[in-house]
Amino acid sequence: MKKINFLILLSIIILLLILGCKQEKFSDFKTHKSGIKFKYLLNNTKEKKAKIGEALLLKLDYYTENDSLLFSSRELKMPFKIILKKTKYTEGTINDALSILHLGDSAHFLINAELFYKLSLNKKLPNFLETNSKLLFKVKLIKIISIEELSKERLIFKEQQKKKELSILDDYIKNKKIETEALLSGLYFIEIEKGKGKIPSPKDTLIVHYTGKLLNGKKFDSSYDRNKPFKFVLGASQVIDGWEEGLSRMNKGGKAKLIIPSYLAYGEKGYGNIIPPYTTLVFEIELMDIKTSSKK
């Protein structure tokens, strides 16, 4: 019994020492009105602060309260970029922390771990972190990119991606020895087998089987694999534009190959983890049936 009491007492002493060390460690931190605790290592008050919507280039490391490194921008071999957003939460977030920095500032911040994982990383708090625990952020603000500069960067990036996609598509057309010319929209419509039925009209329900692939041949979807045809209403914006245009040219019972540039498919956003941004798609489609709408 005495041994158990001694172990309990020892555990309490160790816990108090740990808590005391943490309090001492962060005792020189100030509390911002948002709730974050912060400490400046370098504070350039004469320099400007970032505005909402501007991009910040940072040196950024963050740790657990016990100094275990979770992330370092040094691993990226370039500054970490983040867009400053307005926060709607009363408790301090990473956006609150970054909003008080001047250009050239270095600072440390204590931020609620659960809130950071939820709002910034869109993830659940890892099991190794306790609820209400804090993360220690070590930040240096290197550069502020204005909204105008950011827009120019995005336009340049978009043009680069469009040119890259076009180059890959041109190589695909040459390597596959495709002689069919693209339509005015940019869609390649290659008839494999002409159907004997009618051509669909807007508001018709189309029943199709299809296989979708990337230009490298990787299959990302197929109704054949599910053994279940796909139904949609033509002209109701239920499918991508390339499908709308391609299927409006097909006869019932026909088969066609559609080569669809990204701007007629999933564009600059892509589709989840399945289709990357600025990706041309290849579909082989069979128009199995057409159900005419009675509300035309």
Summary of the structure (lengths in Angstrom):
residues: 296
radius of gyration: 28.7
end to end distance: 87.7
largest distance: 93.6
contacts: 820
relative contact order: 0.11
helix: 28%
strand: 30%
